[in-house]
Amino acid sequence: VKMAEEHSKFVIGFISGSQVSMKPEFLHLTPGVQLEAG
């Protein structure tokens, strides 16, 4: 997370189960979420 915050021109977000950075410029995506049955 520290490296991402230091290189915010290259990193746009994280794939994680919880919010790992409080900086609003980063996206937080949750893996394995399926919106439709199947």
C-alpha positions as YAML, in Angstrom:
chain: A
units: angstrom
residues:
- id: 1
  name: VAL
  ca: [0.00, 0.00, 0.00]
- id: 2
  name: LYS
  ca: [2.82, 2.38, 0.85]
- id: 3
  name: MET
  ca: [4.47, 1.77, -2.54]
- id: 4
  name: ALA
  ca: [1.16, 2.36, -4.32]
- id: 5
  name: GLU
  ca: [0.59, 5.62, -2.47]
- id: 6
  name: GLU
  ca: [4.11, 6.76, -3.38]
- id: 7
  name: HIS
  ca: [3.48, 5.91, -7.07]
- id: 8
  name: SER
  ca: [-0.13, 7.07, -7.43]
- id: 9
  name: LYS
  ca: [0.47, 8.12, -11.06]
- id: 10
  name: PHE
  ca: [0.90, 4.41, -11.91]
- id: 11
  name: VAL
  ca: [-1.44, 2.63, -9.45]
- id: 12
  name: ILE
  ca: [-5.19, 3.31, -9.68]
- id: 13
  name: GLY
  ca: [-6.53, 0.93, -7.06]
- id: 14
  name: PHE
  ca: [-6.52, -2.32, -5.16]
- id: 15
  name: ILE
  ca: [-8.25, -5.71, -5.33]
- id: 16
  name: SER
  ca: [-8.96, -6.55, -1.70]
- id: 17
  name: GLY
  ca: [-11.59, -7.73, 0.76]
- id: 18
  name: SER
  ca: [-11.54, -4.43, 2.65]
- id: 19
  name: GLN
  ca: [-10.48, -0.84, 2.20]
- id: 20
  name: VAL
  ca: [-6.69, -0.71, 2.46]
- id: 21
  name: SER
  ca: [-6.11, 2.99, 1.80]
- id: 22
  name: MET
  ca: [-8.04, 6.02, 2.99]
- id: 23
  name: LYS
  ca: [-6.98, 8.10, -0.02]
- id: 24
  name: PRO
  ca: [-10.06, 8.78, -2.21]
- id: 25
  name: GLU
  ca: [-8.15, 8.64, -5.50]
- id: 26
  name: PHE
  ca: [-7.72, 4.84, -5.25]
- id: 27
  name: LEU
  ca: [-10.36, 2.33, -6.38]
- id: 28
  name: HIS
  ca: [-11.16, -0.63, -4.11]
- id: 29
  name: LEU
  ca: [-12.45, -3.71, -5.94]
- id: 30
  name: THR
  ca: [-13.70, -6.85, -4.21]
- id: 31
  name: PRO
  ca: [-12.77, -10.18, -5.87]
- id: 32
  name: GLY
  ca: [-15.24, -13.00, -6.38]
- id: 33
  name: VAL
  ca: [-18.47, -11.01, -6.30]
- id: 34
  name: GLN
  ca: [-21.06, -12.45, -8.66]
- id: 35
  name: LEU
  ca: [-24.13, -10.27, -9.29]
- id: 36
  name: GLU
  ca: [-26.14, -12.92, -11.16]
- id: 37
  name: ALA
  ca: [-26.79, -16.54, -10.23]
- id: 38
  name: GLY
  ca: [-24.86, -19.02, -12.30]
...
